[in-house]
Amino acid sequence: RSWTLGGEAFTRETFERMQSVLKPERILNGYGPTETVVTPMLWAAYEGDTLTSAYAPIGTAVGPRKLYVLDQDLNRVPVGVAGELYIGNEVGLARGYHQRPDLTAERFLPDPFGEPGERMYRTGDLVKYRDDGVMEYLGRVDQQVKIRGFRIELGEIESQLLGHEQIREAAVVAQPSPTGDRLVAYIVARPSVGAALEPRTERSEAPSLNVTAILDDLSQSLPDYMVPSQLITLEAMPLTPAGKVDRKALPAPQWQTASEGDAPQTDNEQTLAAIWQQLLGRETVSRDDNFFALGGDSILALQVVSRARQQGLALTPKELFEQPVLKELAVQAVSAQASVIAQQPLQGALPLLPIQQHFFSLNPPSPSHWNQHLWLALDAPMERPALEATLQALYQQHDALRLQFTREQNGWAQTCLPADPPSHELLWWRQTPDDAAVSALCEQTQQSLNIEAGELFRVLYVQTPQQPDRLLLVIHHLAVDGVSWRILLDDLLSAYGQALAGQAITLPERTHNLGDWHQALLQWLQKNGDERLPFWQAQQPDKTSAALPAYAEKQSATLSLDKEDTRRLLQDAPTKLGVSVPALLLTALARTLKPSSVGAALEPRTRSREKSLDAIRGSSAAPTGNLPLVINLEGHGRETRLASGMDLSRTLGWFTSLYPVSLPFSDDPRQNLFAVSQQLQQTEPDGGVGYGALRFLADSALNDSPDAPVTFNYLGQYHDDALIQGFTPLRGGGTAQAGDNPMASPLAINGQVVGGQLELVWDFASSVYDEQQIAHWCGRYRQALQALLALADAPREACADPALVTRLNRTGDLPVLWCPHPVTGRTTGYQALAASLEGQWQVRGLQSRSFLEPGWFDPSLNEMAERYYRTVRQQQPEGPYYLLGWSLGGALSMELAHRLEQAGETVAFVGLLDTYVPGHEVAEDQWSSPQAQQTLREHLGMLLTSASSMALDDCIARLRDSKPAQWPQRFTQWLATQPIDPALADSAAQLLHAWAVEQHLRDLCWGYQLPALQAPVHSWWASEPAGRARTLENGLGECVEFAHSEAVAADHLTIVREPSFLQGLPALLGRTKTRDSLTEMPG
């Protein structure tokens, strides 16, 4: 007997029941959407077979069907990796949906792997291939939901549930709750032993399940954000008339019940939930939420601790990190009365903290003008008496605002003044006629502080006609840091509200003061200093005699990631790779400033600037080899975990930690990432605070340590809700630092996630770096970071691909000249060259894989070059090798030559034909120019004459907002909305695909770095436009040896077929040819 099933996913429980009860000789699982007519796939099981997966496999193809498992960009995924199933071959494929051209275009797509005109059907089913070629069903793609910022495949959770011995059926859906959408699992229990054959009656009860145990099991195999908030047991799943689970008919969960509700319950939970909502911008927070999964970070954690103390709960940052789930953290919270901290104001002499000593070690000529400030627009005017009372209360409450510094014979000293009303004017209340007067007042305020007079705090209130009132708060950096501002703004609003209401101002209790922290550091040194000293000694940069540049030289450049890449940075990559966000950012930096004789020569425009890269690498030696990158890292420095019971959550002051880290470099990006991650983990015992204590508070080998020439600071995620309501931050506010003061480092990179996008601001000294160099590094950084993010997507391993090779002339017993494609991705441009070498050389091109697999787009130039290298080695196992490249093909030829040389092979000839030289000709942003967009619009308009002008504008807008790899899919979607002849649409799609490939390759070039070569280089440069050839030749000539270099009377497009070049090439190649070049080639 044979039993056949179909129509719905076939679960393991059903399979086992059939085997045990029906005992069939064979079970067939037929798979096939209606659109593919009958059964394109089949899986067979026989008596005695077992099943380990949650669902029965859907098998293999029946007949000539083509099966593809693809990602969202229509790239094939490796065996074992989940993707969407597409079914091809016109046999059995429906024509489409009756009178639904939009849906037809969405589900029936051109088959990029088939013959011209063939289609494939998008099933919407999530599947994966097993090693034996059998396909497994995992769920529906359209069951993907987003919970707490994470994209979740519901089928994965259902598969885990179905693997539980107590569960027969399972369905998971996202249901609305008081705290947003939550996961709810509906399950049907397996019947008890002997009950399988009993008829089900209306009084039948679902077998009891241990819900807690099931959730515990899930938490062991799934990330916390994929564990359902509720498990609801059903007697049977509701079904549609077609026999499928009717998800809309599943009962709504009861979120407010005492047994299963996840709203905050205890007083502590409710208090903490309210604080989380304020800081994280959430309308609701559940008792099961994880602080960091909601977007919290270490700086916001300090605010949680501070606000909890204001509400009467004592917490430490360490407790929040160890117990980030609300209900668990609430148990840790105790009454703040249990932790008693002296409340009297600090007064008298006070030792300098490490970061303050570092400040004075820079010997700033204008030490009083080194400020931080906030420039704010007010939603409503403030009253002067209430604001004056508020500022006086802040001055008396916060010790750091009363610091006074004295220049003594052995250096600087600080004193904390009594908490009396200030002797200087805290508030400048001014009325101004226009913005010019406002700017002058802001500058005057910035320059008005005097650290030797104890004037570290000034507030400017400005009233200007026809504009909202504005408030400038200026504090000397010696008294404030980033965390301090959040404390200060909280107190300012609270105190002002009390003063405005005529109440006496009462601020929350003090936490430990500056002196307490200094004493805690000394105690830490006694216990841990000797143990940590060797590690910090190993991080030291080389000493340099170069003076720090002046602040007046500071310029800035900003690099931003889009929201999707930022999401991958914050969520996907750390989870899948097991590394931190700082590890990813710093590895990208290490790879950006990779030591290379080519890189060192290309980026600085003069030889004097070549030394800048060497200095950054922390070495005065030749800039080659895998030298570490030594940088300074900044942290908030409030590492209270180093001192039991220490609380700085409401303490103003400058606590920043500044410490060097030697970042290793490896050619392999994955190894590089993990090496950097391990290095950062070694800083965790003291969070960098130990370095400052050893350098400035102890007699140690670090006392005379130099600073690294690069500083990096990642500030986490910025939340608008963390700012006090009623204020709007403004740009400007005057110059925070005197121009004659030194920059802390010639290059400082500050990163923060703002509005869901990573922003990296590169502050650099114009006397050390120029804008072109920084722009080039920004491009390289973007490429390096995106390559690291791609590691989390499990890209296919680069391997040899003979299909990439194009034979451009007749083959024979001749040496081979390899010609990688230019930026177009095609090799047709070499045809004139191949004809000129007929009978002397085999000319073989390397074309982009994108024209073999239209959904394929290489993730980076390095991975593309690796694939080409393996292809060349497969086709020609031994040297000598001859390479020639035009445009981008020149860079690829150098990549191939570099890899061949590393493998010990002989590279006899490298020819560069008007090649791309990074940093000297920037054309990477071509698509961003209106001219390029207009050109594409005109080309499409000539083909698609029936498309309206408005429709073409819509098409270009869709492409403008997406990456080139997404263009074909976006264009197909747009075509589906237009009344266009299919033949013309196909031609337009091919045109668009060619544009997408070229622009994608241009994007990959952004920030690219050429490799170093031992082989001499032969180069030809287009002489038009005038001056360009010399610029490119000089750029490349500083880093490679030229065996031959000349300008050709042609432009970039025509040089490859210029007769003078073609006539001279054979003789030049002939001089390099040896007897060993007669290599037998396959085919």
N, C-alpha and C positions, 0 to 999 in steps of 0.2 A: 504493500500500500504506500501511496505517496500523498502527502498533504502539501498544499500550496497556499501561501499567505501573501497578502499585498494590501496596498491602500493606506496603511498606517505603520509607523515604526514598530518593529517586531522585537519585543523586549526579551531579555534573558529569562525572566520568570515564565513567560508564555512558552518559550522553547523548552524549559525544563518540565513544565506541566505536560506538554505534548509528549515528550520523550517518556515520561513516567506513566502517563495514563493511556495515551493512544498507541504508544509503541510503534510508530511508523517505520517503515524501512527507509524512507527518504522524506526530508522536509525541504521544500523549496521556498525561498523568500524572493518574490518577484518585485522589482523596483521599476517604476516608470511613470513619470508625470503624463497626464493626458496629452500634453503638447508634443511628446515624443512618440506617441502612438504605440500601443501594446506594451512590450516589455523590453527595454533596451539593456537591462542588467538583471542578472540572476545569481543567486547563491544557493548552493545545495549542501545539506548536512545528512549524515547517514546514521543508522542505529549505532549507538555507543559514542557518538561525537559529543563533545562538551563545548560550552560557550563561556568565555571569560569576560567579554565586553558587555556593557549595559544593553546594547541593542545588537540584534543579529546583523552581520555584515550584509551589504547589498550586492556584493559579489564582483563579477567581471562583466565585460561587454558581451552582448549577444549579437552575433553577426558582425557587420562592418561598422558598427557604431564607433565613434571617437569620443573618448572620455578625457576631460581636462579638469584638473584641480588647480584653481587659480586664486591669486590674491586680489585685492581690490583694484589693482592696476593691471589686471589681466596677465600677470606674470605667473608662470608655473611655479608651484611650491614643491619643496623636496618631499621624499617619502617620509611619512610620519608626521608631517606638518599639516595642520588643518587649513582648509580653503573651501571655496565654493565650487560646487560641481557644475560643469558646463558639458552639454552633450552635443556633439557635432555629427556631420555626415547627413546629406539630404535625405537618405533612406529613412523613412518614418518620421521625419521632422515636419510638423505642421507648417502651413504657409503663414499663419499668424492668427490674430483675433478678429472676428467679424466686426467690421466698422469701428475698430479700435486701433488706428494707426499709431497712436501715442504709446499704448501698451505693447504693441507689436515691436516697435523700435526699442523699447526698454528691455524686453525679454529675449528677442531674437536678434543676435548681433552678428556682424561679419566674423567669420572664423579666421583669426590671424595665423593659424597654423595649417589651414587647409588650402585648397586650390582657390584661385580667384572666383569670387561669386558664391562660395560656400558660406553657410551660416552655422551658428551654434545656438543652443537654447540655454538660457541662464535659469537653473532650477531653483535657486534660493536655498539649497540644502548644504549644510556644513558637513564635510566629509574629510577623510584622510586615507591615503594608501598605506597598507601594511607592507612589510618587507616581501611577502610572498605574492604581491600584486593584487591582492583582494582589497576591495574598498570597504571602509567602515562608515556607517552613518553616525553623525554626532548630534544633529539637531538642525534647526532652521536658522539661516543667517538673519532673517527678519526678527528673530527672537533676541537680538542684541539690544541691550538697554544700557543706560548710563545712570549709575547710582553713585552719589558722593564724588562725582568727577571721574569715575572709573567706567570704562566700557566693558560690559560683561556679556558673555555668551551664555544664555540661560540653559542651552543644551549641555554645557559642561557641568553645570550644577545638577541637572537632571540625571546625567550619566553617573555622577558620584552617588546620588541617592539610590538609583536603581542597582548599584553595586552592593547596597546594604542588604544583609540577609533578611531583615524584617519587612522590606518594602517590595511590593509587587509592581505598582505603577507610581509615576511621579510627574508632576508638572510644576514649573516654577514661573511665576509672573511678577512683574513690578506693580505694586499696588500703592495708591496714594495713602499717606499717613500724616499725622500732625507735624512730622518733621521732614516732609518731602517723600518722594517715592522710596519704597522699601521693598526688599525681596520677600516674597511669601512662597513657601513650598506647599503644595497639596499632594498628599500621599495616600495610597491605598495599601493596606497591610497585606502581607502574605497570609493566607489562611493557616490555621494551626494544623498539625499533623492529623490526617484523617478527615479533614474538613474540605479538602479540595474538591471532592466529588459531591458534597452535599449541595442540594439546590438552595439558591439564595431566595430568601423570603423578605417580605416587608419588615419583619421584626428582626431580621438578621442585624447584628451589631458588628461594627468594624473591630477587628482584634485590637487589643490595647497595644500601644507602642510606647517605648521609653523615649520620649521626645528629647529630653536632655542628653541622653546618651548619643542619639543620632546627631544632634548639633555638635556635641563634643567630637564625634568622629569626623564630621565635616570640617571642623576647625583644624584638624590635623592634616587634611589633604588639600584644603582650599585657603586662599588669602582671606583675611577677616572680612573684607568688603564683599566677598562672594558667599558668605554664610548667611542663609535666610534669617530674617528677624523673627519669623513665625513658621511653624509647621502645623498645618491643619490636616487632620485625618478625615478621610472620606470613606464611605462604604463603597462607592464606585465613582469613577470619573464621568462627568457629563459629556455626552457625545453629540456630534452633529449628525444630521441624516446620512452623511457619507461615512460615518463610523470613526471620525477623528475626534480628538479631545476638543471640546467646546470651551475654550479658555474664557470667553466672555460670560459663560454661565457659572464659572467657579464662584463660590460664595465670598463676599467681601469680608476681610478680617476685622475683628473687633480690637482696635488698638488701645482702648482705654480700660480694658479689663485688668484687674489686679494681677491675674496670673500671667498674662502674656503682654500686657502693655509695656511699652518702652519709654513712656514719658518719665521725666525725673520724678522721683517719689519722696525721698527724705528731704529734710531741710537743707542738708549739705549738698545734695544733688541739685536741688532747685537753685541754690545760691550759685553754685559753680556753673550750672547751665545758663543762668542769666549773664554771667561774666563772659562765657564763651560766645554767646549770641552777640554781645556788644563788640567784642574784639574781632570776631570772625565774620561779622556781617550776616549772621544767620537769623532767620525769623524764629526758628525752633531748633532745639538740640535734644537728642534722645539720650537716655541713660546708657545706651550701648555704643554711643558714638566715640570714636577715637580722635583725640585732639589734633594729632598730626595728620590723620587722614582727611580731616576737614580743612586743612590748610594752615594749621598752626606751625610755628617754628620756634627756635630757641629764644628769640627776642620777644615774641608774643607770650612765650611761657613765663618770662619774667613779669610781664604785665598781669598775667593770671594770678601769680603769686602775690603781687602788690595789691590788686583789687580784692583778692580773697581776704587778705589781712584787714583791709578796710571794712570788710563785711564780718570780721570776727573769726575768720578761719586761718589757721597757721598751716602753711604748706611750704615746701622747698622746691626749687626747680628740679632737683634730683628725683623727688617723689613723682613729679609730673612726668618726667621722662620714663621712669620705671613703671608707672601706672597711668598710661594715657587715656584709658577708657573711663568715662565719666563716673559710672557707678563704683568702679574700683578706686578711683582717686578720691571720691567722696568719703570712703571708709578711712583713707589715710589722713584726711583733714581733721585737725583737732582744734579746740578753742584757742584762739590767739592769746588768751590770758595765760595759757600754760607756758608760753615762751615770753619771758620778761626781758626787755631791752631797755637800758638806761635812756631816759627821755630828755635829760638836760642837754642844752646846746653845747657843741664843741667850742673850746676856747683855748688859745695859747699856741705854743710852738707845735709844729706838726711835721714829721718826716715826709719828704717827697716820695710819691709813688713811682714805680719804674717808668711809666709812660711820661710822667712829668720830668723825670731826670733825662729821658731821651729827648724831650723837647728842648731842654736847656743845652744838651750836648750838641745841638745843631748850631748853637751860637747865633740866633737870629738878631740882625741889627736893630729890628723894631719889635722887641718881644711883646709889647703891649698890643700890637695889632696882628693878632692871629686868632680869629674869632669863628664862632658858628652863629647862625642867625636863622630866624623865621620871619618871612615877610607875608603878612596875612591881610586879606580883605574881610571886612566885617559884614555880616548879614544885617546887623542893626547897630546903631551908634552906642558907644559906651559912655557912662557918666564918669567924669573926672574924679570926684571924691572917692567913689567906690573903687575905681581902678588904682588910685594912689594907695588906698588902704590894702588892696589886694597885693600890690607889689611889695609893700612893707612887710606884710605877713609872710610872703614867700622868702624875702631876704632873711627874716628872722628864723624861719623854719628850716631852711636848707643851708647847712654849714658851708658848702662849696661856694656859695654866692658871697661869702664874707672872707674869702681867702685874701691874704696880702703877701707879696713876695719881696724879698730883700736880696740885693746883690752883695754878697760877702766875699771875703778874700779867697775862700775855698770853694766858691760857687754860690748857687742860689739857695735860699731857705724860704719856708713858708710859715705863716702864722694864721690862725683863725681868729678873726676879730669878734668881740662880744656881740651877743644877739640883741644889741640896742638898735634904735632907729638909725638908719644910715646917715652919715654926715654929708654925703654927696647926693645929688639929685638923681633919683632913679628914673623918673618920668619926664620926658620932654613932650609937652603938649603944644602942637604947632598948627597954625592955619597957613595954608600956602595957596598961591594963585594958580599954579599950574604944575605939570609933571616935572618940568625942569627944576623948579624950586624943591620939589619932593626929592628928586635924585640928589641934589646938593645936600639936603638934610640927611639923607640916608648915609652918604659918604662921611658927613661930619659925625654922625652917630657911631659909625664903625671905627672912626679914628679917635673917639673920645675916651676909650677905656685906658686905664692906667693900673698895671698890676702892682706897681710899687706903692701906689696910694690906696690899694684895696678896692679899686673901682673896676669890677669885673662884669657888671650887669647894668644894662641901660635899655630903656624902652622908649620908642618914639611913637607918639600917636599923631596921625596926620589927618587933617580935614581939608579937603579940596572941593571947590564947587563942582556940582554935577557928577560927582563920583562918590562911591561908598567910602566911609572912613577906613583908614588902613593902620595897621599895627606892626611895628618892627621890633622884634625882641633880639637883642644882641648880647651874647655871653662869651667871654673869653674861653678858648678851648681848654685851658687849664682847669676849668671848673665844670665842664659839661661834655657829654658824649651823646651818641644817638639814643641810647636808652633813657638818659636823663631828660631829654626833651619830652618824652611821652609822660613821664612823671610830672614834669613842670606844667604841662598843658592841662592835665587832669586837675592839679591843684589850683591853677589859675582860674579855671571855670568854676570850680567849687567855691573858692574864696570870693570871687566876684559876685556870685549869686547870693552868698550870705551877706556881703557888704551892701549889695543893692537892696536887700530886704531889711536893712537896718539891724542885722544880727551881728553878734560878736563872731569873728572868724575863727573857726575851729578846723584844723587840718588833721588828717590821719596821723597816727603815732609814727615816730621816727623808727627807722630800722638801723642796723649797725652803721657806724660812721667811718670816715676815712682812716682814722687812727686805728680802729678795730681791724680794718682790712690790712693795714700795714703790719700790724702785730701778727695777724694770721699768716701772712706771707713769710715772716721771719720764722714762725714755728714750722711752717711747711719746709723751709730750707733746712732746718736742723734735722728733720726726719727724712727728707727725700732728696735734698740737694745733691749730695755725692752720687746717689744712684742715677740721677737724671743728667748729670753733667756730661758724661761721654756722648750721649745721644745728641745733645745740643751742640757740642763741639764739632761733631761730624757734619752739622748742617751749615757750617760757616762759609760765607763767600770769601773770595780772595780780596785782599786789601787793595785799595786803589788810592792814588794821590789826587784824583780829579776832584775839583770842588763841585759842590752841588749847584745846579743852575738856580737862578733867581725866579721867584714866583711870577714876576712880570713876564717871563718867557712862556708861561703855561698856555697851551692850547688844548683843545679837546676834540675827539671824534667819538661818535656813538655807533655801536653795532647792536642791531635788534634781531631777535628771532621771531618768527610768526607764532601765532597762538598754538597751532598744531605741533610744531617742533618744541615749543615750550612745554606743552602737555607731555610730550614724549620724554623730555628732560626731567620733569618733576615726578612723573608717574611710571611710565613704561620702563625706561632704562634702569632706574634704581631697583625696581622690583625684579626685573628679569635678569639683570646682571649682578645684583647683590652688591652694588656700590652706592656711595653717596653722591648727591648733586655736586658738592665741591670737588669730589674726585673726578667727575666727568669734566667739569669746567677747567680744572687745573691740568688734566691730561691733554686737553685740547690746547692749552697754552704751551705745554712742554713740546707738543708736536708742531705748534706754530713757530716756535723759536728753535726748531731743530738745527743743530750745528751742521753746516755744510759749506764747503768752500764756494759752491755756486751761490747758495743763499746769502752768504756773507757779502759776496761781491755784487749780487744783483740788487739787493734792497738799498743799501746806502748808495747815494749817487756819486760819492767821492770816496777815494781811498781812505781819507781820514775818518770816514764814518764806518768803515769796515770794522773798526775796533769796537763799535757799539754792540754788535752782536756777540763778540767775544766777551765783552764785559757783562752782558746779560747772562751768558752761560756760566759766569763765575770762573772764567779761566782766561789767562793771558796767553795760552798756548795757541797753536794753529787751530783754526775753527773746523776741525774734522774729528770724526769719531763720535761715539755716543756719550758726550759729556752731559752731566746733569745740569738742570736749570735751577739755579738758586734764586729764590724769590723771598720777599717778606710777605707774610700773611697777617691780616688783621682779624681779631676776634673781639667780642664785646668785653671779654676779660673778667666778667663777674662769675668766675668759676667757684661759687660758694661751696661746691662739693668737696673742695680741698680742705675746708675747715668746718667741722661738725657744728651745726646750729647757726652758722653764719647766714645772715639775711641782708641783702643789699637791694631788695626789690623796690624800696622807696628812697634810696640814697642817691642824691645828685653828686656828680663828680666825673672825672676822666679816668676810667678804669680800663680803657682799651688795651688789649694785648697785641704786641707786635713782635713777630718771631720769624726766623728764617727757616725755610724748608727746602731741602735739595730734592728736586723732582727728577726721578730717573727717566731715561729715554730708551725706547726699544723700537726697532723697525716694525714689529708686529703691533698693531693698535690694541688688540685685546690684551696682550702681555703687558703693554705699556700702561693700560688702564688699571690692571690689577696691581702692578708694581707701585703706581702712584697711590692707589687706595691703601696698600699696606703701609706705605710711608706716612700717609696722613693718620692712619690708625696709631702709629707710634708717637704721635703728638698728643693723643687723647689722655694719657695719664695725668697731665697737668693743663691741657688745653692751650698750651703756649704761654701761660702765665709763668710757668717755671723758668722759661728762658729769661724773661724780664727780671725776675727776682734774682737769678744767678748773675746776670750781667750788671745789675745796678744796686742790689742790696747785699751782695756777698763779695768776699774777696776770692775771686775765681779766675780761671783762664779765659773767661768770657768778658772780662772788664774792658778790654780794648777792642772788642769785636767791631768790625765794620758793618754797615747796613748793605743789604742787597740793592742793586740798582732798579729792581722792579718790585712794586707792591701790588698785591691782589687782595680785594676785599669783596666777599659775597654777602650781601645783606639780607638774603632771603626774600620772602614775599611781602610786598607792601599792600596794606589794606586801607582803603580810604576810611572805613569805619573806625579805624584805630585813631584817627585824628578827631579832635574835639569838634563837635557840631557847632555851627555858627561862624566858623572861620573857613575861608577859601585860600589855600596856599597860592602865592604868586611868585613869579620869577623876578629876579632883581633883588633890590634891597641893599645895594652898595657892595663895595669890595671888601670881602671878609678878611683879607690878608694883605699886608704891606708888600709892595712890589719888590723891595730889596731883601725881604726875608727869603730864605732858601726853600725850594721845593723839598719835601721829605725824600723824594726819589725822582729821577729823571722820567720815569714811566710809572704811572699808577692806574690800575684798572679796577673800577668799582662796578659791581654787578648787582642788579636787583630785578625782581619780577614785578612789573607794574602793569595793571590792567590785563593780566594774563599773558604778558609777553616779557621775555628776558631782555633787559637792556644792559649793555656793557659800555661804560663811558671810559675811554682811554684818554687820560690826561698826560700830556707829554711836554717836554721842554723843547722849544723850537731850535735851540742851539745844539741839541743832540740828535733830534730826529726831525724829519720833514713830513709834510702831510702825505706825500706819495708813499713814503715808507710805512707810515702808520696805516694808511688805507690798504696797502698790500697785506700787512699783517692781519688787519681785520678780516680781509677776505680769506686768508689762510686759516684764521681761527674758525670762521664759520664752516669752512670745508672740513676741518679737523673735527669739530664738534658734531657735525651731521654724520660724519663717518663713524664716530663712536656711538651715536644714537642708532645707527643702522645695525650695529652689532646685536642690539636687542631684538631686531626683527628676523634673526636667524637667516641672513642672506645665504644664497647658494655659494658653495665653494667654487672659486674660479678654477676652471679646468679647460683642457684643450678642446677646441671646437673646430674641426676641419671645415665646417660649413662657412666659416668666416673668411676662408681663403678664396680669392678670385684670381684666376689665371688670365692675365692681361695680354699675353702673347703665347705663341706656340711653345710647348715644352720640348725638352730634348736633353742631351748630355751636356748641359750648360750650367754654369753657376747661377745662383738665384739672388736677385735683388728684391728685398722685401720693402714694400711701400705701404705703411699704415695710412688710413684714411685721413683727410683733412677735417675741418670742423663740420662739413656737411654730413659726415658719416659714410659717404660713398667713395668708391675708388675710381669712378669713371673719369675723373680729371687726369689720371695718369695714362690715358690711352695713347696720346701722342708720344709720350716718353717711351711707352712699351713698344710702339711701332718703330721708333728710332733705334731700339736695341734688339730688334728682331734678328735671330740667328746668332747673337753674341751673348745675351743674358736672358734667363727666364725672369720675367717681371711678375711678381705675385703681390696682389694687394691684400690688405686686411681691412674688411669692411665692418661697420658697426652691426652688432647683433640686433639692433633695433629694427633693421630692415628684413631680418629673418623672422623675428618674433615681434610683431608690431606693439605688443604690450610691454616689451622689455626696454628698460632704461637703466644704464649702468649707474651704480651708486656713487662711484668716484673714479677719477682718472687712474689712480693707482690700481684699483681692482680691475679696471678695464685693461690696463697695461699688463697686469699679471695674467689675465686670460689670453692675451695676444702672445705673451712670452711662451706660455705653455703650448700654444698652438704652433708657434714657430719651432720649438724644440721637438714637438711630435713629428712635424713635417721634415725637419732637418736636424737630426740628432747631434751632429758635430759641425764645428766651424771649419774654416773661417766664415764669418757672417758679414753680409753687406746690407746696409740699411739706408734708405733715403725717404725723407718725408717732407711734404709740402704743408705749410700752414700748421695746424695742430698736429699733423702727421710728423712734423719735425720733433715736437716735444715727445710724441709717442716713440719715435725712433730712438731718442735719447734714453727713454725709459727702458726700451728693449735692450739697448746696448749696455746700460747699467746693470741690468739683471744678468745678461750673458757674461759680462766681466766678473760679476760676483760669483758666478758658477764656474769660473776658471776657463771660459771659452775665449777664443780669439775673435775680436771684432776688427775686421780689416778695413771697413769703410763706413763712415757715418756722414750722410749728406743731408744738409738742412736747406730747404728751399723756401726762402722768405718765411722762416719759422716764427712761431709764437714765442715771444720772450716776456716772461712774467714781469710785471712792474714797470715795463717801458712802453707798452701799448695796451691800453685798457679798452676793450670792446665787449667786456663780459655783460654789460647791462644793456645790450642792444634792444631787447624787447621793451625795456622801460621807456625808450624814446618814442615820442609821438610819431616820428617819421616811420619807424619800423611797423608800428601798429597800423598806420595809414596804408603802408605798402601792402601788408597782408590783406587789409580790407579791400583794397583795389583788386588784388589778384582773385580773391574770392568772388567779388562782384562781377568780374569778367566771366567767371565760370557759372555762377548762380544768378543768371539774369532775372529770374523770377522772384528773387528775394528782395524785399523792400529795403530802403535805406535804413529805416528804423530797425528792421530785423538784423541787418549786418552790424549796426551799432551794438545791438544786444549781444550778438555773437562775440564781438571783440571784448565787450565788457565781461562776459563770462570767462574768457581766456585770461584777461588781464588780472583777474582775482584768483588765479590758480597757477600751480606750477606746470611747467611744460609736460611733465609725465602724465598730468591729468587732462591735457588738452584733447587727445583723441576721444576720451569718454565724454567730456563736456561737449565737444563738437557733435558727437553722435546724438546726444540728448537734444541739442539745439536743432539738428537736422530733422529730428522726428517731429518738430513743431512746424516745419516749413513744407509748403507744397512744391517740392523739388523733384525733378525727374531722377529716378534711381541711378542711372548711368552718370549723370552730372554730379550727383551727391557722392558717388564713389570716387570720381576724379577729385572732387574738392576734399574728400577725406584723406586721399593720398597726399595732396598738396599740404594739408594741415599737418599730417604726420611728419612730413619732411621738415617743416618749419619747427615742429616740436622737438625733433631729434637734434637739429642744429642748435636751437636755443638751449636745450638741456646740456649739450656739450659745452656751450659757452658758459653756462652757469657753473659747470664742473671746473672750468678754468679759473674761476674767481679764487684768488689766493693760492694758486698752484705754484709749486716750487720745483724747478728742474733739478735732476740728479747730477752728481759729479761724474765725469767720464775720464778714463785714461786714454782712450783712443783719440787720435787727432780728428778734427772736424773739418769738413769741406762745406762751405756755405755760399749761397747765392742770395742776393737781396734785390728786391724790386726798387728801382731808382725813383719811381713815382709813388706818392708825391715827394717833392724835393725835401731833402733833409731826413726823411724817415729812415732810409737805409743806414745812414751813418749812426743814427741813434740806436737802432736795433743791433747793429754790428758792435758798437762800443759796449752795449749792455751785455751781450753774450761774450765778447772778447775778453772781458775782465775775468771770466771764470772758466773758459775752455781754451785749448790750444787750437789755432787754426792752421790746418795744412794748406788750405786754399780758401780765399774769400774774395768775392767780387760783386759789384753791382751790375744788374742787368737792366737794359733799357726796356722796362715793362712795368706794369702795375701788379698788384697782388694776384689778380685773377688770371692774368695772361702769362705770367712768368713761367708757368709749368709747361707751356707749349711754345715758348719763345725760341725761334730757330737758333740763335747764337748759343743759348744754353744747351739745347738738344745736340747741337753739332759738337760741342766740346766735351760732353759727358762721357761718351764711349772711350775716348783716349784717357781721360782721368781714371775711369774705372779700370781700364786695362793696365795702368801702371801699378795698381794695388793688387791685381789678381795674381795669385800664385798657383803652383801646381795642385796644392791641396784644395783649391776651390772647386775642382771638378768633382762635385759630390753627386752621387746617384740619388735622385729624388723620387719618392713614390708617386705614381700616377703619371 
